Amino acid sequence: MFSLTSAYRYNQSRQDGDQTYKPGNLLLLNPSVAFAVNDRVTLSTGVTWTRRAADRFDGQTQDMTRTATDLMLGVGYGFDKGNTLNTSFKLNASGRSGSELRLNWLYTL
């Protein structure tokens, strides 16, 4: 299955004492593909691209616009009816450093 997630966060200006602060807006695109290997195992992969505009403080740019790309790999395993274990790994490909490992257990009655 192919899926595409996208998001846009618009940040409004706010007051910080006598000065105005406007956080940068954010754009996110996340195309991914999941493949059911059998009735218990699902493999998934995808890419997440983000663009965050520069923050502004009293009309002056405080930073620069940043982009980042992350590679995501995952596996899901349904080990019993109503019990699913999902593991995902996100590795930074460009724009910043770091990685993330997630483990989720979904239990339904």
N, C-alpha and C positions, 0 to 999 in steps of 0.2 A: 504494500500500500504506500502511495506517495502522499505526503502532506506538506503544507506550507503554512507556517505561522508568521504573522507580521504584526508589528506593534509600533505605535508612534506616541511618544509622551511629550505633550506640550507643557512647558513650565512657564507660569506667569511671574511677573516681577513681584517682589515683596520688599518691604521696608526693613532696614537694619539700622535703627537709630535714625539719623538724618539722611542716610544714604540708601540708594536703591540697589537691590541685588536681583539679578535674573539668572537662574541656573540654565545651562544649555539644554536644548531639546534633544530627544533620543529617538533614533530609528533603529528597529531590529527586524531582520529577516532570517527565518530558520526553515530551509527546505530539508526534508528528511524522508528516508525510505525504511519501511519495516517489512520483514519477510518472515512468514510463518514456516518454520522448518518442518514441524509436525504439530500434533495436537497439544503439545506441552511447551515447545521452545519457539521463541520469536527472537530474531536478530534485527537490530536497527542501527542505522548510521545517519549522520546528517552534519550540516555545517550551520553555525550561527554567525551572522555578520552584524555588528553594531556600529553605529555612528553617533557620537555625542558631540554636539556643538559646544563651543567655548562659552564659559560663564562670563557674565558682564557685571561689573560693579561700578555704579554711577556712570554708565555708558561706556566705560573703558573695558576692553577685552582683557580678561585675567588669565586666560590660558589659550590653548589652541584646540581646534577641532580634532577629535581622536576617532580612529576606527580600530576595530579589532575583529579577528576571525578565529573561531574555535571549531575544532573537529570533535564530533560526539560519536561514541560507539556504545552500544548497549545490548544486553541480552535479558530476556524475560523467561522465567521458568514456572509453569503451573504445576506444582508438585502434588496438589490435591484439589478436589472440587472446592472453589471459593478461596483458595490460597495461592497467591502468585508472588514470586520473588523477582524483583527487577533490579538490575545493576546497570549503572551507566557511568561512563568515563568521559570527561571533557578535557581536552588538551588544547592549550592555546597554540595557534599557528602563526599569528602575527598581531602586533599592536600592543601587547602587554605580556607579562609572564605569569605562569601558574598553571595548575591543573586542578581537577575536581573529580572525586569519586563519590558516587551516591549509591546507596542501597535502600530499596523500598520494599516493604512487605505489605501486600494488599490482602485483607481478609474480608470476605463478604458472607453474610448469613444466608 
